[in-house]
């Protein structure tokens, strides 16, 4: 019996947010950036997802603006599990299966968990329950506000979302264990430090610790510096002393807990 042949599946990734189009709508730039990119670059996929969204709200509209006007308000905010799942879908999709384990590990400390994740990856995805509630509040402000078009509201929401994504300096240093008791040190967040070239940091680390060092791209669009060996404390001191990174912006990842270096 001949072995079964598997058909190779081609996956589209949004050119604006880097996520598959099915998940773009959970990001802050869906209306302002992602929709336009998908429509211009993958029209068939755009029409397919648009049709699915119409079916989900029972709408027969000819454009996405009308569809948004008729969207159904969620009955409740995301649960902790839904909140963490959407977070990982945005930044680290391969970790979605670990959501239950992480919530059990951080039971009673969920706020600290989300604070650490935001520092490491970026802002949380918007919960549609609150987004729709905010829109409803805007509609009640007064007669002048009722004359505002939906597109005007979308532009305003998009502007506030972009403002929330302004880069803050935060640097996370990890120890990553490898086979045969070997380890490497990872630095994430140096690209948030103004006027710093990551290649210069990598070269300085290679010279300081007499080992290889390189700059790599992460799936979430950020960059990582990998240094051969376990040098967490020494790396932190070097970043503060040599590259003038604010001490309060440097964090050490100790067994999943983010410890401030200050």
N, C-alpha and C positions, 0 to 999 in steps of 0.2 A: 504494500500500500504506500503510495507516494505521500511524502510529508505535506502537510497543509501549508499553503503559501499565504503569508500575511501581506496585506496591502499596506504600503507605506502611507501614513497619514500626514498631511501637511498642515501645520498649525500657524495661524496668523497671529502676529503680535502687533499691538497698536504702536504706531510710530510716535505717539505723543506721550503715553504713560507707560508703555512697555508691557502691558498686560494683554492677555487674550481679550478680544472684543466683548465676550460674554461677561467679563468682570469690569470693563471700563466704567460702567454706570455707577459703580461704588466709589469711584475716585472723584476728587473735587473739580477736575477739569473736563468731565464727561460732556457737558452741554457746550462749553466754550471751545474745546479743542478736539476731543476724541471723535465726536459725531461727524464733524467736518472732514477729519482725516480719513475715517472709514468710508464715508460717502464718496470721496474723491479717488481713493486708492483701491477699494474693494466693494464696488457697488452691489454685487450679488450678495455678499455677506451682510452689508448694510440693510438691504431689503429684507433678507431672511430674519435678522434680529428685530427689525422694525415690525415685521409681521407678528413675531412672537410677543413682542411687547403690547401690540394692539390686542391680541387674543387674551392676554393676561388681564387687561382692564376692560374688555368688552367694548372697545372703541372702534369707530369706522372713520377715522380722520385721515386727511390726505397729507399731513405733515407732522413733524415731531413737536412743533409748538402746540398744536391742538391736542396732541396726545398727552403732553405734559400738563395741560390745563385740566384734563379729565382723569389724571392719575388718582388712584385710590389711596387714601391716607392709611398707613399701617395702623393696626389696632393697638400696638404697644412698641416700646423701644426694643432694641436688640437685647437678648440675654447676654450674660458674660461669655457663654460659649459662642454665640453668634458674633459677638463683638470681636473676640479673639480670632475666630475663623476668618472673618472679613479682613482683619489686619494681616494675617499671614497670606491670604489670597493676593493681597496687594504687593507685599514685599518678599515673602518666602513661601511660595505655593507648596513646595515639597515638605513643609512642616505642618501642613493642615492636619495630617493624621495624628500629630502629637498634642493637639489642643486639649483633649481630655486629660492626658497625663500631666500637662503643665498646670491646668486648673486645680488638679488634685494636689500637686506639689506646693502650689502657692495659695491654698485655701486660706482665706482670711487675710491674705496679703495681695489681693488682686490689684489694688491701686499701685502698689510698688512694682508689680510685674508690668503693668501698662506704662508706667512712668519710665521704666528701664527700656522697654521696647521702643517707645517714642524717641528717647535719647539716642538709641542705636540706629533706628531705621528712618524715622520721620513721623509726621502727624498721622493720627488715626483716620480711616475712611469715615465719611459723614454717615451718620445713622439717618435713613430716610424719614423716620418718624419725626425727628426734630426738624429736619429740613422742611418738610411739609407744614409742620406746626408754625415755623417761622414765617412761611409764606402766608398762611391763614391770618397771622397777626398783622402782617403788612396790609392785607386787604381791608382791615377794620380801622386803619389809622384815620381815614377821612376822605372827603370827596376828591381832594387834590391827588391823593395817592391812588384812588380807584381809576384815574385816567392814565396811570402808568401802564405801558404795555408789558406783556409777559417777557418780551425780549429785553426790555429795560431792566426788569427784575433779574433776569438771568445774567446780564452783564454785571449788575451790582453784586450778585452772589459770587460770580466768578472772580471779581476783583478782590472780595474779602477772602476767598479761598486762597488766591495767590499770595495775599498778604500773610496768611497764616503759614505759608510755606517758606517764608524768608529764612535764610540760612542762619542758624545759631552755631557758634563754635562749640563742638563737643567731640572729644576724641576717646575712643574705647580701645583698650589694650587687652588682648586675649592670649591665653596659652592654648595651643592646639596640639594634643598628643598624637604622635604618629607611631608606626610599628617599631618594635624593638626598643621601646622606652625612649625613643627620640621625640623631640618636640620642636615646634616653631612658634614664634611670637607674631601675632597679627595686630596691626594698627588700622583701625577704621575711623574715618572722620577727619583726617588731616586735610582733605579737600574742603573742609569748612573753615579752615584757618586762612585768613586773608594774607595775600602776598607770599604764599609758600608754594614751592614746586615740589611735588611728591618725589620726583627723581632725585632731587637734591637730598631729601630726607633719606631715601633709600640708600644712596651712595654713602652718606654719613654713617648710617647704621652698619652698612657692610664693613666700612673701615673701622668703626668703633668696636664691633663685636667679632671681627676677623672671620666673617662667614658670608654666605650669599644672602642677597636681599633683592626683592623685586616688587614691582607695582602691578597689581592685577585688578581687572574689572569685576564687580559683583553684579548679580542678577538684577538688583534694584537700581542700577545705574551709578552707584557710588564706587569708590575705589578703595583698595586694601593694600597695605604694605606688609609683605611677608618676610620675616627675618629668621634665619636658621638659628635654632637654639632657644632656650627658655631665658628671656631677659626682661620680664615684665617690669620689675621695679627700676632697673637701670634705664630701660627705654623711657619710662615716665619721667625720670629725672633729666634725661637728655632732651626730651621735648620741651620741658619747662626751662631748662638752663640755656640750651643752645638755640632753640627755635622760638623761644619766648611765647610758648603756648600758655595761656592763663592756667594757673594751677587748678582753679576750681572747675575748669572745663575738661580735665583729664580724669578718666575713670578706669579702674581695673576690674576686669571680669573674673571674680573669684567664685568658682563653682556655681555660676549662674546669677550671682549677686553682684550688682555694679557698685563698687566701692570708690568713693571720691578720693583722689590722690592728695587733696589739700590737708 
